[in-house]
Amino acid sequence: MKNHFKEIFLKNLDSLAAELSAYTDENHIWELRSGISNCAGNLALHLIGNLNHFIGSQLGNTGYVREREKEFGDKDVSRDVLVEKITATKKMIQIAFDNLRENDLQKQFPLTHFGEAKTTHEVLLILLTHFNYHLGQVNYHRRLIN
């Protein structure tokens, strides 16, 4: 099961990089319009930060310290830098999951989810649905703005 999670996270990160690469104008990644509260760039930073916090720091012991405000506050990060961050996150995912044992999925996750204890398996499912939700927003943003 852990390898299935790893494969899906890696595939999703590849999809995020492909979405960012599909913008015809790099500046459009950061464009907001009426009714759109988050641009693709900030959603990408948020997904990168989220995975590095919950998987990297908590499961992979990377020492990553999340700065969630910057995920939504930083602007005009180049597409190349965003893709580099995605590539680094993929490496982190590979290492973290390679060091995870199958029975670790049934153990309690180190952090609570809104004050409720969850297994690592449950948290990974939450992280995947969260990622896919925002990946869909990035896709929609790109098609709307492009």
DSSP file with accessible surface (Angstrom, degrees, kcal/mol):
  #  RESIDUE AA STRUCTURE BP1 BP2  ACC     N-H-->O    O-->H-N    N-H-->O    O-->H-N    TCO  KAPPA ALPHA  PHI   PSI    X-CA   Y-CA   Z-CA
    1    1 A M     >        0   0  103      0, 0.0     4,-2.0     0, 0.0     3,-0.4   0.000 360.0 360.0 360.0 -40.2    0.0    0.0    0.0
    2    2 A K  H  >  +     0   0   30      1,-0.2     4,-2.4     2,-0.2     5,-0.1   0.879 360.0  52.9 -60.8 -35.2    2.8    2.5    0.8
    3    3 A N  H  > S+     0   0   73      2,-0.2     4,-2.5     1,-0.2    -1,-0.2   0.841 105.3  54.7 -69.6 -30.2    4.2    2.1   -2.7
    4    4 A H  H  > S+     0   0  110     -3,-0.4     4,-2.2     2,-0.2    -1,-0.2   0.928 109.0  47.8 -64.8 -45.0    0.7    2.9   -4.1
    5    5 A F  H  X S+     0   0    6     -4,-2.0     4,-2.7     2,-0.2     5,-0.2   0.940 111.9  50.3 -59.1 -47.1    0.7    6.1   -2.1
    6    6 A K  H  X S+     0   0   38     -4,-2.4     4,-2.6     1,-0.2     5,-0.2   0.939 110.5  49.0 -57.8 -47.7    4.2    7.0   -3.3
    7    7 A E  H  X S+     0   0  118     -4,-2.5     4,-2.5     1,-0.2    -1,-0.2   0.891 112.2  48.0 -61.0 -41.2    3.3    6.4   -6.9
    8    8 A I  H  X S+     0   0   72     -4,-2.2     4,-2.8     2,-0.2    -1,-0.2   0.925 111.6  48.9 -69.0 -44.1    0.2    8.6   -6.7
    9    9 A F  H  X S+     0   0    0     -4,-2.7     4,-2.3     2,-0.2    -2,-0.2   0.931 113.5  47.8 -60.2 -42.9    2.0   11.4   -5.0
   10   10 A L  H  X S+     0   0   24     -4,-2.6     4,-2.2    -5,-0.2    -2,-0.2   0.917 112.6  48.3 -64.3 -42.7    4.8   11.3   -7.6
   11   11 A K  H  X S+     0   0  142     -4,-2.5     4,-2.4    -5,-0.2    -1,-0.2   0.911 111.1  50.8 -63.2 -42.6    2.3   11.2  -10.4
   12   12 A N  H  X S+     0   0   12     -4,-2.8     4,-2.3     2,-0.2    -1,-0.2   0.899 109.1  50.7 -63.3 -39.5    0.3   14.2   -8.9
   13   13 A L  H  X S+     0   0    0     -4,-2.3     4,-2.4     2,-0.2    -1,-0.2   0.902 109.3  51.0 -66.0 -38.3    3.5   16.2   -8.6
   14   14 A D  H  X S+     0   0   78     -4,-2.2     4,-2.4     1,-0.2    -2,-0.2   0.911 109.7  51.0 -62.1 -40.1    4.3   15.5  -12.2
   15   15 A S  H  X S+     0   0   44     -4,-2.4     4,-2.4     2,-0.2    -2,-0.2   0.892 108.3  51.7 -64.9 -38.7    0.8   16.6  -13.1
   16   16 A L  H  X S+     0   0    0     -4,-2.3     4,-2.3     2,-0.2    -2,-0.2   0.937 110.7  47.8 -63.5 -44.8    1.3   19.9  -11.2
   17   17 A A  H  X S+     0   0   18     -4,-2.4     4,-2.3     1,-0.2    -2,-0.2   0.907 111.6  51.1 -61.9 -40.3    4.6   20.5  -13.0
   18   18 A A  H  X S+     0   0   60     -4,-2.4     4,-1.3     1,-0.2    -1,-0.2   0.898 108.4  51.6 -65.4 -40.1    2.9   19.8  -16.3
   19   19 A E  H  < S+     0   0   29     -4,-2.4     4,-0.5     2,-0.2     3,-0.4   0.937 111.2  46.9 -61.2 -46.3    0.0   22.2  -15.5
   20   20 A L  H >< S+     0   0    0     -4,-2.3     3,-1.0     1,-0.2    -2,-0.2   0.895 111.7  51.6 -63.8 -37.5    2.5   25.0  -14.7
   21   21 A S  H 3< S+     0   0   71     -4,-2.3    -1,-0.2     1,-0.2    -2,-0.2   0.742 100.2  65.0 -69.5 -22.9    4.4   24.2  -17.9
   22   22 A A  T 3< S+     0   0   43     -4,-1.3     2,-0.3    -3,-0.4    -1,-0.2   0.603  72.8 107.7 -80.4  -9.9    1.2   24.5  -19.9
   23   23 A Y    <   -     0   0    4     -3,-1.0     3,-0.1    -4,-0.5     6,-0.1  -0.534  63.2-150.3 -67.4 126.8    0.7   28.2  -19.2
   24   24 A T  S    S+     0   0  115     -2,-0.3     2,-0.5     1,-0.2    -1,-0.2   0.806  87.5  37.4 -70.3 -28.2    1.5   30.0  -22.4
   25   25 A D  S >  S-     0   0   64      1,-0.1     3,-1.8    -3,-0.0     4,-0.4  -0.987  75.6-146.7-126.6 119.3    2.7   33.1  -20.5
   26   26 A E  G >  S+     0   0   69     -2,-0.5     3,-1.4     1,-0.3     4,-0.3   0.827  98.0  63.3 -54.4 -33.5    4.6   32.5  -17.3
   27   27 A N  G >  S+     0   0  111      1,-0.3     3,-1.4     2,-0.2    -1,-0.3   0.782  89.1  69.3 -64.2 -25.4    3.0   35.6  -15.8
   28   28 A H  G X  S+     0   0   42     -3,-1.8     3,-1.3     1,-0.3    12,-0.3   0.751  81.9  73.8 -66.4 -21.6   -0.4   34.1  -16.0
   29   29 A I  G <  S+     0   0    0     -3,-1.4    12,-2.2    -4,-0.4    11,-0.5   0.824 104.7  38.6 -58.2 -29.2    0.5   31.6  -13.3
   30   30 A W  G <  S+     0   0   25     -3,-1.4    -1,-0.3    -4,-0.3     2,-0.2   0.338  90.8 121.1-105.1   5.7    0.2   34.5  -10.8
   31   31 A E    <   -     0   0   55     -3,-1.3     2,-0.4    -4,-0.2     9,-0.3  -0.487  40.6-166.7 -80.0 137.8   -2.9   36.2  -12.4
   32   32 A L        -     0   0   84     -2,-0.2     2,-0.3     7,-0.1     5,-0.1  -0.927   5.5-176.4-117.3 146.8   -6.0   36.7  -10.4
   33   33 A R    >   -     0   0  114     -2,-0.4     3,-2.6     3,-0.2   112,-0.0  -0.874  46.1 -60.1-132.2 170.2   -9.4   37.7  -11.7
   34   34 A S  T 3  S+     0   0  129     -2,-0.3     3,-0.1     1,-0.3    -1,-0.1  -0.226 125.4  15.8 -53.0 129.1  -12.7   38.5  -10.2
   35   35 A G  T 3  S+     0   0   84      1,-0.2     2,-0.6    -3,-0.0    -1,-0.3   0.364 101.1 105.5  87.6  -6.3  -14.0   35.5   -8.2
   36   36 A I    <   +     0   0   39     -3,-2.6    -1,-0.2     1,-0.1    -3,-0.2  -0.930  39.5 175.0-108.7 114.2  -10.6   33.8   -8.1
   37   37 A S        +     0   0  101     -2,-0.6     2,-0.4     1,-0.2    -1,-0.1   0.701  66.5  42.1 -93.2 -20.7   -8.9   34.0   -4.7
   38   38 A N  S    S-     0   0   52     -7,-0.0    -1,-0.2    99,-0.0     2,-0.1  -0.991  70.3-148.4-130.5 130.4   -5.9   31.8   -5.4
   39   39 A C     >  -     0   0    0     -2,-0.4     4,-2.2    -9,-0.1     5,-0.2  -0.407  34.2-103.6 -86.8 168.5   -3.6   31.8   -8.4
   40   40 A A  H  > S+     0   0    0    -11,-0.5     4,-2.7   -12,-0.3     5,-0.2   0.864 118.0  58.0 -61.5 -36.9   -1.8   28.7   -9.7
   41   41 A G  H  > S+     0   0    0    -12,-2.2     4,-2.4     2,-0.2    -1,-0.2   0.930 109.4  42.8 -61.3 -46.0    1.5   29.8   -8.3
   42   42 A N  H  > S+     0   0    2    -13,-0.3     4,-2.5     2,-0.2    -1,-0.2   0.881 112.8  53.0 -70.3 -34.8    0.2   30.1   -4.7
   43   43 A L  H  X S+     0   0    2     -4,-2.2     4,-2.6     2,-0.2    -2,-0.2   0.921 109.7  49.5 -64.6 -39.6   -1.6   26.8   -5.0
   44   44 A A  H  X S+     0   0    0     -4,-2.7     4,-2.5     2,-0.2     5,-0.2   0.941 111.7  47.5 -63.5 -46.5    1.6   25.2   -6.2
   45   45 A L  H  X S+     0   0   13     -4,-2.4     4,-2.7    26,-0.2    -1,-0.2   0.893 111.9  51.8 -60.8 -38.6    3.5   26.7   -3.3
   46   46 A H  H  X S+     0   0    4     -4,-2.5     4,-2.8    25,-0.4    -2,-0.2   0.929 110.4  46.8 -64.5 -44.6    0.8   25.6   -0.9
   47   47 A L  H  X S+     0   0    0     -4,-2.6     4,-2.4     2,-0.2     5,-0.2   0.919 113.5  48.8 -65.6 -40.2    0.8   22.0   -2.2
   48   48 A I  H  X S+     0   0   12     -4,-2.5     4,-2.3     1,-0.2    -2,-0.2   0.937 114.5  45.3 -63.0 -47.3    4.6   21.8   -2.0
   49   49 A G  H  X S+     0   0    1     -4,-2.7     4,-2.1    -5,-0.2    -2,-0.2   0.903 111.3  53.2 -63.2 -41.5    4.6   23.2    1.6
   50   50 A N  H  X S+     0   0   10     -4,-2.8     4,-2.8     2,-0.2     5,-0.4   0.938 112.3  43.2 -61.6 -47.8    1.8   20.9    2.6
   51   51 A L  H  X>S+     0   0    0     -4,-2.4     4,-2.2     1,-0.2     5,-2.0   0.904 113.7  51.0 -67.5 -40.0    3.6   17.7    1.5
   52   52 A N  I  <>S+     0   0   21     -4,-2.3     5,-2.4    -5,-0.2    12,-0.2   0.848 115.2  44.4 -66.8 -30.7    6.9   18.8    2.9
   53   53 A H  I  <>S+     0   0   41     -4,-2.1     5,-1.3     3,-0.2    -2,-0.2   0.966 123.2  31.0 -75.1 -55.2    5.3   19.5    6.2
   54   54 A F  I  <5S+     0   0   42     -4,-2.8     5,-0.3    -5,-0.2    -3,-0.2   0.876 136.7  21.3 -78.8 -37.3    3.1   16.5    6.6
   55   55 A I  I  X>S+     0   0    1     -4,-2.2     5,-2.1    -5,-0.4     4,-1.3   0.890 129.1  41.3 -95.2 -51.0    5.2   13.9    4.8
   56   56 A G  I  4<S+     0   0    0     -5,-2.0     6,-1.8     3,-0.2     4,-0.4   0.977 126.7  29.0 -62.2 -57.5    8.7   15.4    4.8
   57   57 A S  I  ><S+     0   0   26     -5,-2.4     4,-0.5     4,-0.2     6,-0.2   0.934 129.7  36.2 -71.5 -46.9    8.8   16.7    8.3
   58   58 A Q  T  4<S+     0   0   43     -5,-1.3    -3,-0.2     2,-0.1    -2,-0.2   0.870 134.1  19.0 -81.1 -38.7    6.5   14.3   10.1
   59   59 A L  T  <5S+     0   0   29     -4,-1.3    -3,-0.2    -5,-0.3    -2,-0.1   0.772 132.4  39.1-101.1 -32.9    7.2   11.0    8.3
   60   60 A G  T  4<S-     0   0   27     -5,-2.1    -3,-0.2    -4,-0.4    -4,-0.2   0.468  92.1-135.4 -98.1  -4.6   10.6   11.6    6.7
   61   61 A N     <  +     0   0  137     -4,-0.5    -4,-0.2    -6,-0.3    -3,-0.1   0.885  50.0 151.1  52.0  44.3   12.2   13.6    9.6
   62   62 A T        -     0   0   76     -6,-1.8    -5,-0.2   -10,-0.2    -1,-0.1   0.654  57.5-124.0 -79.3 -17.9   13.5   16.2    7.1
   63   63 A G        +     0   0   58      1,-0.3    -6,-0.1    -6,-0.2   -10,-0.1   0.528  50.4 165.6  83.9   5.9   13.5   19.1    9.6
   64   64 A Y        -     0   0   74    -12,-0.2     2,-0.6     1,-0.1    -1,-0.3  -0.311  24.4-154.7 -58.4 133.4   11.3   21.1    7.2
   65   65 A V        -     0   0  114     -3,-0.1     2,-0.2     2,-0.0   -12,-0.1  -0.965  14.7-134.3-114.2 118.1    9.7   24.1    8.9
   66   66 A R        -     0   0   48     -2,-0.6     2,-0.4     1,-0.1     3,-0.1  -0.495  18.6-171.3 -76.7 138.1    6.5   25.2    7.2
   67   67 A E    >>  +     0   0  105     -2,-0.2     3,-1.2     1,-0.1     4,-1.0  -0.723  12.1 175.1-122.5  76.3    5.9   28.9    6.5
   68   68 A R  H >> S+     0   0  122     -2,-0.4     4,-0.9     1,-0.3     3,-0.5   0.822  73.4  61.4 -57.8 -35.0    2.2   28.6    5.5
   69   69 A E  H >> S+     0   0  152      1,-0.2     4,-1.5     2,-0.2     3,-0.6   0.875 102.0  53.1 -60.6 -35.8    1.8   32.4    5.2
   70   70 A K  H <> S+     0   0   94     -3,-1.2     4,-2.5     1,-0.2    -1,-0.2   0.796  96.0  68.0 -70.2 -27.1    4.5   32.5    2.5
   71   71 A E  H << S+     0   0    9     -4,-1.0   -25,-0.4    -3,-0.5   -26,-0.2   0.858 117.3  24.3 -59.7 -33.9    2.7   29.8    0.5
   72   72 A F  H << S+     0   0   52     -4,-0.9    -1,-0.2    -3,-0.6    -2,-0.2   0.567 124.7  53.2-105.7 -11.9   -0.1   32.3   -0.2
   73   73 A G  H  < S+     0   0   48     -4,-1.5    -3,-0.2    -5,-0.2    -2,-0.2   0.787  84.0  90.5 -95.7 -31.7    2.0   35.5    0.2
   74   74 A D     <  -     0   0   60     -4,-2.5     2,-0.3    -5,-0.1     3,-0.1  -0.407  58.0-172.7 -66.6 144.3    4.9   35.0   -2.1
   75   75 A K        +     0   0  101      1,-0.1    -2,-0.0    -2,-0.1    -3,-0.0  -0.942  52.3  19.7-136.1 156.0    4.3   36.2   -5.7
   76   76 A D        +     0   0  120     -2,-0.3     2,-0.3     1,-0.2    -1,-0.1   0.772  65.8 165.1  57.8  33.6    6.0   36.1   -9.0
   77   77 A V        -     0   0   27     -3,-0.1    -1,-0.2     1,-0.1     5,-0.0  -0.643  46.2-104.9 -72.3 134.8    8.2   33.1   -8.2
   78   78 A S     >  -     0   0   44     -2,-0.3     4,-2.4     1,-0.1     5,-0.2  -0.240  17.2-120.4 -65.1 153.5    9.5   31.9  -11.6
   79   79 A R  H  > S+     0   0   40      1,-0.2     4,-2.7     2,-0.2     5,-0.2   0.893 114.7  56.7 -58.0 -41.0    8.1   28.8  -13.2
   80   80 A D  H  > S+     0   0  112      1,-0.2     4,-2.3     2,-0.2    -1,-0.2   0.906 107.3  47.4 -59.7 -42.0   11.6   27.3  -13.2
   81   81 A V  H  > S+     0   0   53      2,-0.2     4,-2.5     1,-0.2    -1,-0.2   0.915 111.1  51.5 -66.7 -40.8   11.8   27.8   -9.4
   82   82 A L  H  X S+     0   0    0     -4,-2.4     4,-2.1     1,-0.2    -2,-0.2   0.935 111.4  47.3 -60.6 -43.8    8.4   26.3   -8.9
   83   83 A V  H  X S+     0   0   40     -4,-2.7     4,-2.7     1,-0.2    -1,-0.2   0.887 110.0  53.2 -66.7 -37.0    9.3   23.2  -11.0
   84   84 A E  H  X S+     0   0  127     -4,-2.3     4,-2.5     1,-0.2    -1,-0.2   0.907 109.0  49.5 -61.9 -41.0   12.6   22.9   -9.0
   85   85 A K  H  X S+     0   0   90     -4,-2.5     4,-2.1     2,-0.2    -2,-0.2   0.877 110.4  50.1 -65.7 -37.8   10.6   22.9   -5.8
   86   86 A I  H  X S+     0   0    2     -4,-2.1     4,-2.4     2,-0.2    -2,-0.2   0.929 110.2  50.3 -64.7 -43.6    8.3   20.2   -7.2
   87   87 A T  H  X S+     0   0   64     -4,-2.7     4,-2.0     1,-0.2    -2,-0.2   0.919 110.9  48.7 -61.2 -43.3   11.3   18.1   -8.2
   88   88 A A  H  X S+     0   0   57     -4,-2.5     4,-2.2     1,-0.2    -1,-0.2   0.884 110.0  52.3 -64.3 -37.1   12.8   18.5   -4.7
   89   89 A T  H  X S+     0   0    2     -4,-2.1     4,-2.6     1,-0.2    -2,-0.2   0.890 106.3  53.8 -67.3 -37.3    9.4   17.5   -3.2
   90   90 A K  H  X S+     0   0   50     -4,-2.4     4,-2.5     2,-0.2    -2,-0.2   0.920 108.1  49.8 -62.0 -42.2    9.4   14.4   -5.4
   91   91 A K  H  X S+     0   0  126     -4,-2.0     4,-2.3     1,-0.2    -2,-0.2   0.912 110.6  50.2 -62.0 -42.1   12.8   13.4   -4.1
   92   92 A M  H  X S+     0   0   18     -4,-2.2     4,-3.0     1,-0.2     5,-0.2   0.924 109.4  51.2 -61.6 -43.9   11.6   13.9   -0.5
   93   93 A I  H  X S+     0   0    0     -4,-2.6     4,-2.6     1,-0.2     5,-0.3   0.932 109.7  50.4 -59.7 -45.9    8.5   11.7   -1.3
   94   94 A Q  H  X S+     0   0   80     -4,-2.5     4,-2.2     1,-0.2    -1,-0.2   0.940 114.8  42.4 -59.3 -47.6   10.7    9.0   -2.6
   95   95 A I  H  X S+     0   0  105     -4,-2.3     4,-1.7     2,-0.2    -2,-0.2   0.938 114.4  50.3 -66.2 -47.0   13.0    8.9    0.4
   96   96 A A  H  X S+     0   0    5     -4,-3.0     4,-0.5     1,-0.2    -2,-0.2   0.928 115.4  42.1 -60.3 -45.4   10.2    9.3    3.0
   97   97 A F  H >< S+     0   0    1     -4,-2.6     3,-0.6    -5,-0.2    -1,-0.2   0.850 110.1  56.9 -73.1 -32.1    8.2    6.4    1.5
   98   98 A D  H 3< S+     0   0   88     -4,-2.2    -1,-0.2    -5,-0.3    -2,-0.2   0.827 111.5  44.4 -65.5 -29.2   11.3    4.2    0.9
   99   99 A N  H 3< S+     0   0  123     -4,-1.7     2,-0.3    -5,-0.2    -1,-0.2   0.511  95.5  95.9 -91.0  -7.5   12.0    4.6    4.7
  100  100 A L    <<  -     0   0   13     -3,-0.6     2,-0.3    -4,-0.5   -98,-0.0  -0.671  69.4-138.9 -84.2 136.4    8.4    4.0    5.7
  101  101 A R    >>  -     0   0  139     -2,-0.3     3,-1.4     1,-0.1     4,-0.5  -0.674  20.4-117.5 -91.0 152.7    7.4    0.4    6.7
  102  102 A E  G >4 S+     0   0   88     -2,-0.3     3,-1.4     1,-0.3     4,-0.3   0.895 115.2  53.9 -56.4 -41.4    4.1   -1.0    5.6
  103  103 A N  G >4 S+     0   0   94      1,-0.3     3,-1.1     2,-0.2     4,-0.4   0.679  91.1  75.9 -72.4 -12.9    2.9   -1.4    9.2
  104  104 A D  G X4 S+     0   0   24     -3,-1.4     3,-1.0     1,-0.2    16,-0.4   0.777  81.9  70.2 -65.0 -23.9    3.7    2.3    9.8
  105  105 A L  G << S+     0   0    2     -3,-1.4    16,-2.8    -4,-0.5    17,-0.3   0.803  97.9  48.9 -64.2 -27.2    0.5    3.1    7.9
  106  106 A Q  G <  S+     0   0  131     -3,-1.1    -1,-0.3    -4,-0.3    -2,-0.2   0.553  94.0  96.1 -91.1  -6.0   -1.6    1.7   10.7
  107  107 A K  S <  S-     0   0   95     -3,-1.0    13,-2.5    -4,-0.4    14,-0.2  -0.429  90.9 -87.9 -79.5 158.5    0.2    3.7   13.4
  108  108 A Q  B     -A  119   0A 131     11,-0.3    11,-0.3    -2,-0.1    -1,-0.1  -0.424  45.4-115.0 -66.3 134.2   -1.1    7.0   14.7
  109  109 A F        -     0   0    4      9,-3.2     9,-0.3    -2,-0.1    -1,-0.1  -0.440  24.9-117.4 -66.9 144.8    0.1    9.9   12.6
  110  110 A P  S    S+     0   0   77      0, 0.0     2,-0.3     0, 0.0    -1,-0.1   0.787  96.5  48.8 -59.0 -29.5    2.4   12.2   14.7
  111  111 A L  S    S-     0   0   56    -57,-0.1     7,-0.4     7,-0.1     2,-0.2  -0.820  85.1-120.4-109.7 153.3    0.0   15.2   14.4
  112  112 A T        -     0   0   81     -2,-0.3     2,-0.7     5,-0.1     5,-0.2  -0.540  20.6-127.2 -85.5 156.8   -3.7   15.4   15.0
  113  113 A H  B >  S-B  116   0B  63      3,-3.0     3,-1.6     1,-0.2    -1,-0.0  -0.919  88.7 -26.7-106.4 104.9   -6.1   16.4   12.2
  114  114 A F  T 3  S-     0   0  194     -2,-0.7    -1,-0.2     1,-0.3     3,-0.1   0.901 128.5 -49.0  52.4  43.5   -8.2   19.2   13.6
  115  115 A G  T 3  S+     0   0   66      1,-0.2     2,-0.5    -3,-0.1    -1,-0.3   0.435 117.6 113.7  81.7   1.2   -7.7   17.8   17.0
  116  116 A E  B <   -B  113   0B 112     -3,-1.6    -3,-3.0    -5,-0.0    -1,-0.2  -0.900  66.9-124.4-111.6 130.9   -8.6   14.3   16.1
  117  117 A A        +     0   0   49     -2,-0.5     2,-0.3    -5,-0.2    -5,-0.1  -0.466  35.2 177.7 -70.5 138.6   -6.1   11.4   16.0
  118  118 A K        -     0   0   36     -7,-0.4    -9,-3.2    -9,-0.3     2,-0.1  -0.960  30.3-108.1-136.4 157.1   -5.8    9.6   12.7
  119  119 A T  B  >  -A  108   0A  32     -2,-0.3     4,-2.4   -11,-0.3   -11,-0.3  -0.425  35.2-110.5 -77.0 163.2   -3.7    6.7   11.4
  120  120 A T  H  > S+     0   0    6    -13,-2.5     4,-2.8   -16,-0.4     5,-0.2   0.903 120.9  56.7 -60.2 -39.3   -0.9    7.5    8.9
  121  121 A H  H  > S+     0   0   45    -16,-2.8     4,-2.0   -14,-0.2    -1,-0.2   0.931 107.8  47.0 -57.2 -47.3   -3.0    5.7    6.2
  122  122 A E  H  > S+     0   0   80    -17,-0.3     4,-2.2     1,-0.2    -1,-0.2   0.914 112.1  49.7 -63.0 -42.3   -6.0    8.1    6.9
  123  123 A V  H  X S+     0   0    9     -4,-2.4     4,-2.9     1,-0.2    -2,-0.2   0.911 108.2  53.1 -65.6 -40.2   -3.8   11.2    6.8
  124  124 A L  H  X S+     0   0    0     -4,-2.8     4,-2.3     1,-0.2    -1,-0.2   0.903 108.5  50.5 -63.3 -37.6   -2.2   10.1    3.5
  125  125 A L  H  X S+     0   0   81     -4,-2.0     4,-2.4    -5,-0.2    -1,-0.2   0.921 110.9  49.0 -63.5 -42.3   -5.7    9.7    2.0
  126  126 A I  H  X S+     0   0   49     -4,-2.2     4,-2.6     1,-0.2    -2,-0.2   0.923 110.9  50.5 -62.1 -43.7   -6.6   13.2    3.3
  127  127 A L  H  X S+     0   0    7     -4,-2.9     4,-2.6     1,-0.2    -1,-0.2   0.889 110.2  50.1 -63.6 -39.4   -3.4   14.6    1.8
  128  128 A L  H  X S+     0   0   14     -4,-2.3     4,-2.6     2,-0.2    -1,-0.2   0.923 112.2  45.9 -65.5 -43.9   -4.1   13.0   -1.6
  129  129 A T  H  X S+     0   0   94     -4,-2.4     4,-2.3     2,-0.2    -2,-0.2   0.907 113.3  50.7 -67.1 -37.4   -7.7   14.4   -1.7
  130  130 A H  H  X S+     0   0   47     -4,-2.6     4,-2.1    -5,-0.2     5,-0.2   0.933 111.5  48.1 -61.6 -46.3   -6.4   17.8   -0.7
  131  131 A F  H  X S+     0   0    0     -4,-2.6     4,-2.8     1,-0.2    -2,-0.2   0.942 112.3  47.9 -61.0 -47.4   -3.7   17.7   -3.4
  132  132 A N  H  X S+     0   0   73     -4,-2.6     4,-2.2     2,-0.2    -1,-0.2   0.859 107.8  56.0 -65.6 -34.8   -6.2   16.6   -6.1
  133  133 A Y  H  X S+     0   0  152     -4,-2.3     4,-1.5     2,-0.2    -1,-0.2   0.961 114.0  39.0 -59.2 -50.6   -8.7   19.3   -5.1
  134  134 A H  H  X S+     0   0   20     -4,-2.1     4,-2.4     2,-0.2    -2,-0.2   0.843 111.0  58.5 -72.7 -31.8   -6.1   22.0   -5.6
  135  135 A L  H  X S+     0   0   20     -4,-2.8     4,-2.4     1,-0.2    -1,-0.2   0.917 105.9  50.9 -61.4 -39.8   -4.6   20.4   -8.7
  136  136 A G  H  X S+     0   0   40     -4,-2.2     4,-2.6     1,-0.2    -1,-0.2   0.887 108.1  52.1 -63.0 -38.1   -8.1   20.6  -10.2
  137  137 A Q  H  X S+     0   0   61     -4,-1.5     4,-3.0     2,-0.2    -2,-0.2   0.902 108.7  50.3 -64.2 -41.1   -8.1   24.3   -9.3
  138  138 A V  H  X S+     0   0    0     -4,-2.4     4,-2.8     2,-0.2    -2,-0.2   0.932 111.1  49.2 -62.4 -44.3   -4.8   24.8  -11.0
  139  139 A N  H  X S+     0   0   40     -4,-2.4     4,-2.3     2,-0.2    -2,-0.2   0.933 113.7  45.5 -60.6 -44.9   -6.1   23.1  -14.1
  140  140 A Y  H  X S+     0   0  138     -4,-2.6     4,-2.4     2,-0.2    -2,-0.2   0.922 112.1  52.0 -66.1 -41.8   -9.2   25.2  -14.1
  141  141 A H  H  X S+     0   0    6     -4,-3.0     4,-2.9     1,-0.2     5,-0.4   0.933 109.9  49.6 -59.4 -45.8   -7.2   28.4  -13.5
  142  142 A R  H  X S+     0   0   47     -4,-2.8     4,-2.9     1,-0.2    -1,-0.2   0.937 112.4  46.2 -61.4 -46.2   -4.9   27.6  -16.4
  143  143 A R  H  < S+     0   0  140     -4,-2.3    -1,-0.2    -5,-0.2    -2,-0.2   0.871 115.9  46.9 -67.5 -31.1   -7.8   27.0  -18.8
  144  144 A L  H  < S+     0   0   79     -4,-2.4    -2,-0.2    -5,-0.2    -1,-0.2   0.917 121.5  34.4 -73.8 -43.1   -9.6   30.1  -17.6
  145  145 A I  H  <        0   0    6     -4,-2.9    -2,-0.2    -5,-0.2    -3,-0.2   0.871 360.0 360.0 -84.0 -40.4   -6.5   32.4  -17.8
  146  146 A N     <        0   0   71     -4,-2.9    -1,-0.2    -5,-0.4    -3,-0.1   0.649 360.0 360.0 -59.6 360.0   -4.7   30.9  -20.8
